Amino acid sequence: MANTAMQTAKLEKWTDVENSAKWPTLLVGNGASINLWISFAYPSLYERANLSTVAKAVFADLDVTNFEMVLEAIHHAHVVAEALDNSTEAIDAQYEQVRDALFGAVHSAHIDWPRFTEGRFDKIASVIQDHMAVYTTNYDLCMYWAHIDSAARITRRRIIDFFWNQPGLTFDPENVEVGSRTAMYHLHGAIHL
């Protein structure tokens, strides 16, 4: 028997809930990037990607253009092959090939800095500064650009990315105190950097 709550569940509109609670944390996904630049959508990235024949077959077999789903499937193949004490060399090579193809596609599809207006930077930075922590799964530079470009104009709360240590603005795991600043976490390891 199906769960009645699941049958009646619905996703509320943001405009209906944004003021109903304090939201100290924000998770930003690829949908935000796609709203800024349609070329960030997976079908566009897939078309631009330099994929091997094997990788294309995996995408086709899964019937997706979503790189993360394909990378996850390849990872699971690695886990199974390893558990069976089989070589993972070919699987690992395909994982790296798909990952690198994604990097290349994002680079190829990325919006140019001059087309990303100051108003867009400021709007994104303004929203970021309303939160204590912002987690982003985006592959692109848009959140990063908004953070660095708008720092001088929008100063409600400083946005930080943990790369403030000297020499060379590096990351130091011993110096990660955030204080009252907004912490920006790039969950994909900031592949754009």
Residue frames as a rotation matrix with the C-alpha (Angstrom) as fourth column:
MET 1
0.578 0.816 0.000 0.00
0.816 -0.578 0.000 0.00
0.000 0.000 -1.000 0.00
ALA 2
-0.137 -0.637 0.759 1.38
0.593 -0.666 -0.452 3.41
0.794 0.388 0.469 -0.97
ASN 3
-0.545 -0.158 -0.823 2.18
0.796 -0.405 -0.450 5.96
-0.262 -0.901 0.347 1.71
THR 4
0.490 0.846 0.210 -0.61
0.872 -0.479 -0.105 8.58
0.012 0.234 -0.972 1.78
ALA 5
0.534 -0.357 -0.766 1.84
0.142 -0.856 0.498 11.32
-0.833 -0.374 -0.406 2.83
MET 6
-0.585 -0.795 0.158 3.98
0.251 0.007 0.968 10.58
-0.771 0.606 0.195 -0.22
GLN 7
-0.279 0.564 0.778 0.95
0.960 0.152 0.234 10.81
0.013 0.812 -0.584 -2.49
THR 8
0.750 0.659 0.057 0.04
0.654 -0.751 0.087 14.26
0.100 -0.028 -0.995 -1.20
ALA 9
0.118 -0.788 -0.604 3.55
0.576 -0.441 0.688 15.68
-0.809 -0.429 0.402 -0.80
LYS 10
0.764 0.053 0.643 4.44
0.595 -0.445 -0.669 18.67
0.251 0.894 -0.372 -2.89
LEU 11
-0.365 -0.921 -0.133 7.41
0.931 -0.360 -0.066 20.94
0.013 -0.148 0.989 -3.28
GLU 12
0.525 0.556 -0.644 6.60
0.618 -0.770 -0.161 24.41
-0.585 -0.314 -0.748 -2.03
LYS 13
0.566 -0.314 0.762 7.46
0.526 -0.574 -0.628 27.45
0.635 0.756 -0.159 -4.12
TRP 14
-0.427 -0.833 -0.352 10.43
0.846 -0.230 -0.480 29.39
0.319 -0.503 0.803 -2.75
THR 15
-0.653 0.204 0.729 8.41
-0.127 -0.979 0.159 32.62
0.747 0.011 0.665 -2.74
ASP 16
0.446 0.895 -0.003 5.94
-0.215 0.111 0.970 30.92
0.869 -0.432 0.242 -0.35
VAL 17
0.802 -0.137 -0.581 8.57
0.546 0.562 0.621 29.78
0.241 -0.816 0.526 2.18
GLU 18
-0.009 -0.946 0.323 11.51
0.553 -0.274 -0.787 32.18
0.833 0.171 0.525 1.92
ASN 19
-0.375 -0.110 0.921 10.31
-0.483 -0.824 -0.295 34.39
0.791 -0.556 0.255 4.75
SER 20
0.658 0.738 -0.150 8.85
-0.293 0.435 0.851 31.60
0.693 -0.516 0.503 6.91
ALA 21
0.868 -0.444 -0.222 12.16
0.433 0.461 0.775 30.81
-0.242 -0.769 0.592 8.62
LYS 22
0.488 -0.820 -0.298 15.76
-0.761 -0.567 0.314 31.92
-0.427 0.074 -0.901 8.91
TRP 23
0.983 -0.174 0.061 17.81
0.177 0.807 -0.563 29.98
0.049 0.564 0.824 6.39
PRO 24
0.578 -0.809 -0.106 21.44
-0.449 -0.424 0.786 30.01
-0.681 -0.407 -0.609 7.63
THR 25
-0.473 -0.740 0.478 22.59
-0.020 0.551 0.834 27.50
-0.881 0.385 -0.275 5.01
LEU 26
0.507 0.566 -0.650 22.10
-0.679 -0.203 -0.706 27.52
-0.531 0.799 0.282 1.25
LEU 27
-0.238 -0.506 0.829 22.76
0.303 0.772 0.559 24.69
-0.923 0.384 -0.031 -1.21
VAL 28
0.284 0.239 -0.929 23.21
-0.726 -0.579 -0.371 25.88
-0.626 0.780 0.010 -4.79
GLY 29
0.059 -0.189 0.980 23.02
0.343 0.926 0.158 23.32
-0.937 0.327 0.119 -7.57
ASN 30
-0.773 -0.465 0.432 23.41
0.505 -0.038 0.862 23.24
-0.385 0.885 0.264 -11.31
GLY 31
0.177 0.917 0.356 19.92
0.984 -0.168 -0.057 24.68
0.008 0.361 -0.933 -11.77
ALA 32
0.590 -0.041 -0.806 21.27
0.238 -0.945 0.222 28.07
-0.771 -0.323 -0.548 -10.71
SER 33
-0.502 -0.851 -0.151 24.01
0.011 -0.181 0.983 27.82
-0.865 0.492 0.100 -13.31
ILE 34
-0.563 0.360 0.744 21.55
0.820 0.361 0.445 26.81
-0.108 0.860 -0.498 -16.02
ASN 35
0.554 0.801 -0.227 19.38
0.776 -0.596 -0.207 29.83
-0.301 -0.061 -0.952 -15.16
LEU 36
0.312 -0.539 -0.783 22.41
-0.125 -0.840 0.528 32.03
-0.942 -0.067 -0.329 -15.75
TRP 37
-0.286 -0.531 -0.798 23.67
-0.918 -0.088 0.387 30.28
-0.275 0.843 -0.462 -18.88
ILE 38
0.680 0.730 0.073 21.76
-0.676 0.662 -0.324 27.50
-0.285 0.171 0.943 -20.68
SER 39
0.362 -0.615 -0.701 25.01
-0.556 0.460 -0.692 25.97
0.748 0.640 -0.176 -21.96
PHE 40
-0.582 -0.549 0.600 25.62
-0.804 0.277 -0.527 24.62
0.123 -0.789 -0.602 -18.43
ALA 41
0.484 0.809 0.335 22.77
-0.815 0.556 -0.166 22.11
-0.320 -0.193 0.928 -18.89
TYR 42
-0.046 -0.549 0.835 23.91
-0.230 0.819 0.526 18.50
-0.972 -0.168 -0.164 -19.12
PRO 43
0.658 0.269 0.704 22.69
0.549 0.469 -0.692 17.96
-0.516 0.841 0.161 -22.72
SER 44
0.935 -0.354 -0.010 24.80
-0.289 -0.744 -0.603 20.94
0.206 0.567 -0.798 -23.83
LEU 45
0.217 -0.895 0.389 27.82
-0.868 0.005 0.497 19.75
-0.447 -0.446 -0.775 -21.87
TYR 46
0.250 -0.065 0.966 27.38
0.133 0.991 0.032 16.25
-0.959 0.120 0.256 -23.28
GLU 47
0.925 0.153 0.348 27.36
0.358 -0.043 -0.933 17.59
-0.128 0.987 -0.094 -26.85
ARG 48
0.733 -0.674 0.091 30.61
-0.608 -0.710 -0.355 19.47
0.304 0.205 -0.930 -26.19
ALA 49
0.468 -0.549 0.693 32.37
-0.579 0.402 0.709 16.65
-0.668 -0.733 -0.130 -24.36
ASN 50
0.030 -0.581 -0.814 35.20
-0.896 0.345 -0.279 14.75
0.443 0.738 -0.510 -26.01
LEU 51
0.335 0.257 0.906 34.05
-0.762 0.640 0.100 11.30
-0.554 -0.724 0.411 -24.89
SER 52
-0.803 -0.596 0.013 35.53
-0.514 0.704 0.491 7.93
-0.302 0.387 -0.871 -25.73
THR 53
-0.399 0.642 -0.655 33.42
-0.505 0.443 0.741 5.32
0.766 0.626 0.147 -27.55
VAL 54
-0.549 0.155 -0.821 33.16
0.603 0.753 -0.261 3.33
0.578 -0.639 -0.507 -24.32
ALA 55
-0.884 0.211 -0.416 32.05
0.216 -0.604 -0.767 6.40
-0.414 -0.768 0.489 -22.35
LYS 56
-0.631 0.686 -0.363 29.41
-0.769 -0.488 0.413 7.23
0.106 0.539 0.835 -24.98
ALA 57
-0.398 0.465 -0.790 28.14
-0.023 0.856 0.516 3.65
0.917 0.223 -0.330 -24.68
VAL 58
-0.729 0.124 -0.673 27.77
0.681 0.225 -0.697 4.05
0.065 -0.966 -0.248 -20.90
PHE 59
-0.813 0.470 -0.343 25.82
-0.359 -0.869 -0.340 7.30
-0.458 -0.153 0.876 -21.36
ALA 60
-0.471 0.643 -0.604 23.63
-0.724 0.109 0.681 5.57
0.504 0.758 0.414 -23.97
ASP 61
-0.527 0.240 -0.815 23.06
0.333 0.941 0.062 2.44
0.782 -0.239 -0.576 -21.86
LEU 62
-0.716 0.243 -0.654 22.02
0.628 -0.183 -0.756 4.59
-0.303 -0.953 -0.022 -18.90
ASP 63
-0.017 0.702 0.712 19.99
0.883 -0.323 0.340 6.82
0.469 0.635 -0.614 -21.26
VAL 64
0.699 0.153 -0.699 21.31
0.554 -0.733 0.394 10.01
-0.452 -0.662 -0.597 -19.66
THR 65
0.414 -0.655 0.632 23.48
0.363 -0.517 -0.775 13.03
0.835 0.550 0.024 -20.39
ASN 66
0.879 -0.014 0.476 24.16
-0.424 -0.480 0.768 13.53
0.217 -0.877 -0.428 -16.67
PHE 67
0.082 -0.964 -0.254 27.90
-0.414 0.199 -0.888 13.18
0.906 0.178 -0.383 -16.05
GLU 68
-0.379 -0.237 0.895 27.48
-0.923 0.030 -0.383 12.59
0.064 -0.971 -0.230 -12.34
MET 69
0.623 0.652 0.432 25.23
-0.651 0.738 -0.175 9.57
-0.433 -0.172 0.885 -12.92
VAL 70
0.814 -0.382 -0.437 27.75
-0.152 0.587 -0.795 8.10
0.560 0.714 0.420 -15.35
LEU 71
-0.210 -0.936 0.282 30.69
-0.591 -0.108 -0.799 8.77
0.778 -0.335 -0.531 -13.04
GLU 72
-0.062 0.265 0.962 28.77
-0.952 0.273 -0.137 7.13
-0.299 -0.925 0.236 -10.20
ALA 73
0.906 0.423 -0.010 28.01
-0.398 0.844 -0.358 4.06
-0.143 0.329 0.933 -12.36
ILE 74
0.446 -0.827 -0.343 31.67
-0.182 0.291 -0.939 3.75
0.876 0.482 -0.021 -13.34
HIS 75
-0.340 -0.526 0.780 32.67
-0.863 -0.155 -0.481 4.10
0.374 -0.836 -0.401 -9.69
HIS 76
0.399 0.568 0.719 30.29
-0.788 0.614 -0.048 1.28
-0.469 -0.548 0.693 -8.77
ALA 77
0.903 -0.159 -0.400 31.84
-0.171 0.721 -0.672 -0.86
0.395 0.674 0.624 -11.50
HIS 78
-0.083 -0.984 0.160 35.23
-0.509 -0.097 -0.856 -0.18
0.857 -0.152 -0.492 -9.89
VAL 79
-0.169 0.086 0.982 33.91
-0.977 0.115 -0.179 -1.26
-0.129 -0.990 0.065 -6.47
VAL 80
0.803 0.537 0.259 32.47
-0.490 0.842 -0.225 -4.50
-0.339 0.054 0.939 -7.88
ALA 81
0.683 -0.611 -0.402 35.60
-0.151 0.420 -0.895 -5.32
0.715 0.671 0.195 -9.91
GLU 82
-0.281 -0.811 0.513 37.78
-0.716 -0.178 -0.675 -4.72
0.639 -0.557 -0.531 -6.87
ALA 83
0.122 0.415 0.901 35.54
-0.914 0.401 -0.060 -6.91
-0.387 -0.817 0.429 -4.67
LEU 84
0.968 0.244 0.060 35.87
-0.190 0.867 -0.461 -9.67
-0.164 0.434 0.886 -7.26
ASP 85
0.264 -0.962 0.076 39.64
0.011 0.082 0.997 -9.16
-0.965 -0.262 0.032 -7.20
ASN 86
0.468 -0.063 0.881 39.61
0.876 0.168 -0.453 -8.15
-0.119 0.984 0.134 -10.88
SER 87
-0.662 -0.748 0.050 41.70
0.740 -0.640 0.207 -5.43
-0.123 0.174 0.977 -12.45
THR 88
0.418 0.786 -0.455 40.17
0.660 -0.607 -0.441 -1.95
-0.623 -0.116 -0.773 -12.29
GLU 89
-0.560 -0.789 -0.253 42.65
0.401 -0.526 0.750 -0.38
-0.725 0.318 0.611 -14.70
ALA 90
-0.756 0.312 0.575 40.24
0.554 -0.162 0.817 -0.06
0.347 0.936 -0.051 -17.66
ILE 91
0.330 0.916 -0.228 37.41
0.892 -0.223 0.393 1.11
0.309 -0.333 -0.891 -15.40
ASP 92
0.224 -0.336 -0.915 39.62
0.621 -0.674 0.400 3.72
-0.751 -0.658 0.057 -13.76
ALA 93
-0.825 -0.549 0.139 40.78
0.427 -0.443 0.788 4.94
-0.371 0.709 0.600 -17.17
GLN 94
-0.340 0.786 0.517 37.15
0.705 -0.151 0.693 5.44
0.623 0.600 -0.503 -18.25
TYR 95
0.494 0.478 -0.726 36.36
0.853 -0.426 0.301 7.30
-0.165 -0.768 -0.618 -15.04
GLU 96
-0.242 -0.696 -0.676 39.26
0.429 -0.701 0.569 9.69
-0.871 -0.152 0.468 -15.67
GLN 97
-0.852 -0.075 0.518 38.25
0.521 -0.199 0.830 10.08
0.041 0.977 0.209 -19.32
VAL 98
0.116 0.972 0.204 34.65
0.828 -0.208 0.521 11.03
0.549 0.109 -0.829 -18.46
ARG 99
0.462 -0.005 -0.887 35.80
0.722 -0.578 0.380 13.35
-0.514 -0.816 -0.264 -15.67
ASP 100
-0.549 -0.771 -0.324 38.31
0.382 -0.576 0.723 15.08
-0.744 0.273 0.610 -17.95
ALA 101
-0.644 0.411 0.646 35.72
0.667 -0.114 0.737 15.33
0.376 0.905 -0.200 -20.73
LEU 102
0.481 0.820 -0.311 33.39
0.863 -0.381 0.331 17.06
0.152 -0.427 -0.891 -18.26
PHE 103
0.075 -0.544 -0.836 36.14
0.518 -0.695 0.499 19.52
-0.852 -0.470 0.230 -17.33
GLY 104
-0.859 -0.464 0.218 36.75
0.393 -0.323 0.861 20.28
-0.329 0.825 0.460 -21.00
ALA 105
-0.265 0.851 0.454 33.05
0.820 -0.049 0.571 20.66
0.508 0.524 -0.684 -21.73
VAL 106
0.549 0.430 -0.717 32.54
0.776 -0.581 0.246 23.09
-0.311 -0.691 -0.653 -18.84
HIS 107
-0.331 -0.761 -0.558 35.53
0.340 -0.648 0.682 25.11
-0.880 0.036 0.473 -20.04
SER 108
-0.868 -0.005 0.496 34.18
0.495 -0.076 0.866 25.11
0.033 0.997 0.068 -23.60
ALA 109
-0.048 0.978 0.201 30.63
0.827 -0.074 0.557 26.05
0.560 0.193 -0.806 -22.58
HIS 110
-0.194 -0.018 -0.981 31.49
0.904 -0.392 -0.172 28.64
-0.381 -0.920 0.092 -19.94
ILE 111
0.832 0.497 0.245 30.04
0.543 -0.819 -0.185 32.13
0.109 0.287 -0.952 -20.18
ASP 112
-0.162 -0.900 0.405 32.66
0.701 -0.393 -0.594 34.80
0.694 0.188 0.695 -20.81
TRP 113
-0.493 -0.141 -0.858 33.40
0.813 -0.424 -0.398 37.31
-0.308 -0.895 0.324 -18.04
PRO 114
-0.987 0.088 -0.132 32.22
-0.118 -0.963 0.243 40.35
-0.106 0.256 0.961 -20.09
ARG 115
-0.455 0.873 -0.174 28.80
-0.127 0.130 0.983 38.72
0.881 0.470 0.051 -20.68
PHE 116
0.000 0.391 -0.920 28.32
0.897 0.406 0.173 38.22
0.441 -0.826 -0.351 -16.94
THR 117
0.122 0.108 0.987 27.14
0.143 -0.986 0.090 41.67
0.982 0.130 -0.136 -15.91
GLU 118
-0.837 -0.464 0.291 27.92
-0.139 -0.335 -0.932 43.50
0.529 -0.820 0.216 -12.68
GLY 119
-0.150 0.879 0.452 24.23
-0.954 -0.249 0.167 43.39
0.259 -0.406 0.876 -11.77
ARG 120
0.616 0.327 -0.716 24.25
-0.251 0.944 0.215 39.59
0.746 0.047 0.664 -11.94
PHE 121
-0.377 -0.828 -0.415 27.38
0.315 0.307 -0.898 39.42
0.871 -0.469 0.145 -9.77
ASP 122
-0.800 0.042 0.598 25.81
-0.483 -0.636 -0.602 41.72
0.355 -0.771 0.529 -7.21
LYS 123
0.266 0.963 0.049 22.49
-0.864 0.216 0.455 39.83
0.428 -0.163 0.889 -7.11
ILE 124
0.465 -0.161 -0.871 24.26
0.151 0.983 -0.101 36.51
0.872 -0.085 0.481 -6.53
ALA 125
-0.624 -0.775 -0.100 26.60
0.279 -0.101 -0.955 37.99
0.730 -0.624 0.279 -3.90
SER 126
-0.481 0.530 0.698 23.66
-0.777 -0.627 -0.059 39.62
0.406 -0.571 0.714 -2.14
VAL 127
0.632 0.725 -0.273 21.87
-0.547 0.667 0.505 36.29
0.549 -0.170 0.819 -1.83
ILE 128
0.129 -0.679 -0.723 25.06
0.389 0.705 -0.592 34.51
0.912 -0.205 0.355 -0.71
GLN 129
-0.747 -0.539 0.389 25.63
-0.066 -0.522 -0.850 37.09
0.662 -0.661 0.354 2.03
ASP 130
0.087 0.863 0.498 22.21
-0.848 -0.198 0.491 36.33
0.522 -0.465 0.715 3.52
HIS 131
0.890 0.212 -0.404 23.56
-0.063 0.934 0.353 32.95
0.452 -0.289 0.844 4.69
MET 132
0.584 -0.703 0.407 26.25
-0.632 -0.078 0.771 31.78
-0.511 -0.707 -0.489 7.09
ALA 133
-0.467 -0.708 0.530 27.28
-0.154 0.655 0.740 28.88
-0.871 0.264 -0.415 4.83
VAL 134
0.517 0.551 -0.655 26.80
-0.766 -0.043 -0.641 28.32
-0.382 0.833 0.400 1.12
TYR 135
-0.270 -0.507 0.818 27.45
0.006 0.849 0.529 24.92
-0.963 0.148 -0.226 -0.45
THR 136
0.358 0.365 -0.860 27.69
-0.829 -0.300 -0.473 24.76
-0.430 0.882 0.195 -4.21
THR 137
0.194 -0.235 0.952 27.82
0.260 0.948 0.181 21.73
-0.946 0.213 0.245 -6.47
ASN 138
0.942 0.235 -0.240 28.30
-0.129 -0.407 -0.904 23.89
-0.311 0.882 -0.353 -9.56
TYR 139
0.366 -0.822 0.436 31.18
0.861 0.477 0.175 23.29
-0.352 0.311 0.883 -11.94
ASP 140
0.376 -0.135 0.917 31.30
0.680 -0.632 -0.372 26.83
0.630 0.763 -0.146 -13.25
LEU 141
-0.649 -0.752 -0.118 32.90
0.682 -0.506 -0.528 30.07
0.338 -0.423 0.841 -12.10
CYS 142
-0.040 0.689 0.723 29.69
0.245 -0.695 0.676 32.06
0.969 0.204 -0.141 -11.60
MET 143
0.868 0.347 -0.356 29.48
0.403 -0.071 0.913 31.76
0.292 -0.935 -0.202 -7.80
TYR 144
0.114 -0.924 -0.365 33.22
0.938 -0.020 0.346 32.34
-0.327 -0.382 0.864 -7.50
TRP 145
-0.550 -0.292 0.782 33.13
0.647 -0.741 0.179 35.37
0.527 0.605 0.597 -9.80
ALA 146
0.431 0.782 0.450 30.21
0.207 -0.571 0.794 36.85
0.878 -0.249 -0.409 -7.85
HIS 147
0.754 -0.209 -0.623 32.16
0.652 0.126 0.747 36.35
-0.078 -0.970 0.231 -4.64
ILE 148
-0.223 -0.955 -0.197 35.33
0.891 -0.282 0.357 38.08
-0.396 -0.096 0.913 -5.86
ASP 149
-0.518 0.014 0.855 33.75
0.626 -0.675 0.390 40.74
0.583 0.738 0.341 -8.08
SER 150
0.331 0.823 0.462 31.17
0.224 -0.544 0.809 42.03
0.917 -0.164 -0.365 -5.63
ALA 151
0.054 -0.355 -0.933 33.34
0.965 0.259 -0.043 42.06
0.257 -0.898 0.356 -2.50
ALA 152
-0.868 -0.485 -0.105 34.02
0.496 -0.841 -0.217 45.79
0.017 -0.241 0.970 -2.67
ARG 153
-0.683 0.648 0.336 30.43
-0.295 -0.667 0.685 46.83
0.668 0.369 0.647 -3.51
ILE 154
0.471 0.876 -0.101 28.35
-0.338 0.285 0.897 44.56
0.815 -0.389 0.430 -1.27
THR 155
-0.531 -0.847 0.014 29.68
-0.225 0.125 -0.966 44.39
0.817 -0.516 -0.257 2.25
ARG 156
0.493 0.745 0.449 26.88
-0.689 0.020 0.724 43.17
0.531 -0.667 0.524 4.53
ARG 157
0.684 -0.333 0.649 28.91
-0.313 0.670 0.674 40.08
-0.659 -0.664 0.354 5.29
ARG 158
-0.096 -0.820 -0.564 32.26
-0.967 -0.058 0.249 39.08
-0.237 0.569 -0.787 3.81
ILE 159
0.940 0.329 -0.090 32.22
-0.340 0.881 -0.330 35.91
-0.029 0.341 0.940 1.68
ILE 160
-0.005 -0.982 0.188 35.20
-0.907 0.084 0.413 33.63
-0.422 -0.169 -0.891 2.19
ASP 161
0.742 0.214 -0.635 36.47
-0.542 0.748 -0.382 30.53
0.394 0.628 0.671 0.43
PHE 162
0.901 -0.389 0.192 39.24
0.061 0.552 0.831 29.46
-0.429 -0.737 0.521 2.87
PHE 163
0.349 -0.816 0.460 42.03
0.911 0.181 -0.371 30.51
0.220 0.549 0.807 0.50
TRP 164
0.918 0.034 0.394 43.30
-0.035 -0.985 0.166 33.45
0.394 -0.167 -0.904 2.58
ASN 165
0.762 -0.646 -0.047 46.60
0.235 0.209 0.949 32.08
-0.603 -0.735 0.310 3.89
GLN 166
0.656 -0.655 -0.375 50.02
-0.748 -0.495 -0.443 33.27
0.104 0.571 -0.814 2.83
PRO 167
-0.659 -0.382 -0.648 52.01
-0.291 -0.665 0.688 32.62
-0.694 0.642 0.327 0.80
GLY 168
-0.970 0.101 -0.221 49.92
-0.208 0.126 0.970 32.78
0.125 0.987 -0.101 -2.34
LEU 169
-0.219 0.957 0.193 46.42
-0.974 -0.202 -0.106 32.72
-0.062 -0.211 0.976 -0.84
THR 170
-0.624 -0.131 -0.770 46.52
-0.297 0.952 0.079 29.02
0.723 0.278 -0.633 -0.06
PHE 171
0.580 0.814 -0.028 44.36
-0.386 0.305 0.871 26.70
0.718 -0.494 0.491 2.05
ASP 172
-0.684 -0.723 0.096 45.62
-0.408 0.271 -0.872 25.85
0.604 -0.635 -0.481 5.54
PRO 173
0.052 0.778 -0.626 43.54
0.268 0.593 0.759 23.26
0.962 -0.207 -0.178 7.45
GLU 174
-0.382 -0.254 -0.889 44.84
0.916 0.022 -0.400 24.77
0.121 -0.967 0.225 10.70
ASN 175
-0.856 0.086 -0.510 43.33
0.040 -0.972 -0.231 28.19
-0.516 -0.219 0.828 9.84
VAL 176
-0.731 0.654 0.195 39.65
0.442 0.235 0.866 27.75
0.520 0.719 -0.461 9.02
GLU 177
-0.523 0.540 -0.659 37.88
0.625 -0.283 -0.727 29.98
-0.580 -0.792 -0.190 11.55
VAL 178
-0.313 0.526 0.790 34.90
0.841 -0.233 0.489 31.56
0.441 0.818 -0.369 9.78
GLY 179
-0.897 0.047 -0.439 33.59
0.255 -0.756 -0.602 33.94
-0.360 -0.653 0.667 12.44
SER 180
-0.035 0.943 -0.332 30.71
0.066 -0.329 -0.942 36.09
-0.997 -0.054 -0.050 11.17
ARG 181
-0.546 -0.236 -0.804 31.68
-0.739 -0.316 0.595 35.70
-0.395 0.919 -0.002 7.52
THR 182
0.678 0.734 -0.031 29.78
-0.620 0.548 -0.561 33.66
-0.395 0.400 0.827 4.93
ALA 183
-0.357 -0.816 0.456 31.68
-0.411 0.575 0.708 30.46
-0.839 0.065 -0.540 4.18
MET 184
0.477 0.425 -0.770 31.59
-0.874 0.139 -0.465 29.23
-0.091 0.895 0.437 0.57
TYR 185
-0.188 -0.467 0.864 32.10
-0.334 0.858 0.391 25.48
-0.924 -0.215 -0.317 0.12
HIS 186
0.050 0.111 -0.993 32.73
-0.995 0.088 -0.040 24.10
0.083 0.990 0.115 -3.36
LEU 187
0.436 0.250 0.865 31.57
-0.584 0.809 0.061 20.50
-0.685 -0.531 0.499 -3.00
HIS 188
0.974 -0.152 0.166 33.16
0.225 0.655 -0.721 19.33
0.001 0.740 0.672 -6.23
GLY 189
0.281 -0.942 -0.183 36.54
0.775 0.111 0.622 20.55
-0.565 -0.317 0.761 -5.05
ALA 190
0.518 -0.020 -0.855 36.32
-0.244 -0.962 -0.126 23.74
-0.820 0.274 -0.503 -7.11
ILE 191
0.158 -0.450 0.879 37.26
0.752 0.632 0.188 22.01
-0.640 0.631 0.438 -10.36
HIS 192
0.846 0.206 0.492 36.85
0.493 -0.655 -0.573 25.34
0.204 0.727 -0.656 -12.08
LEU 193
0.801 -0.598 0.035 39.91
-0.556 -0.720 0.415 26.62
-0.222 -0.352 -0.909 -10.19
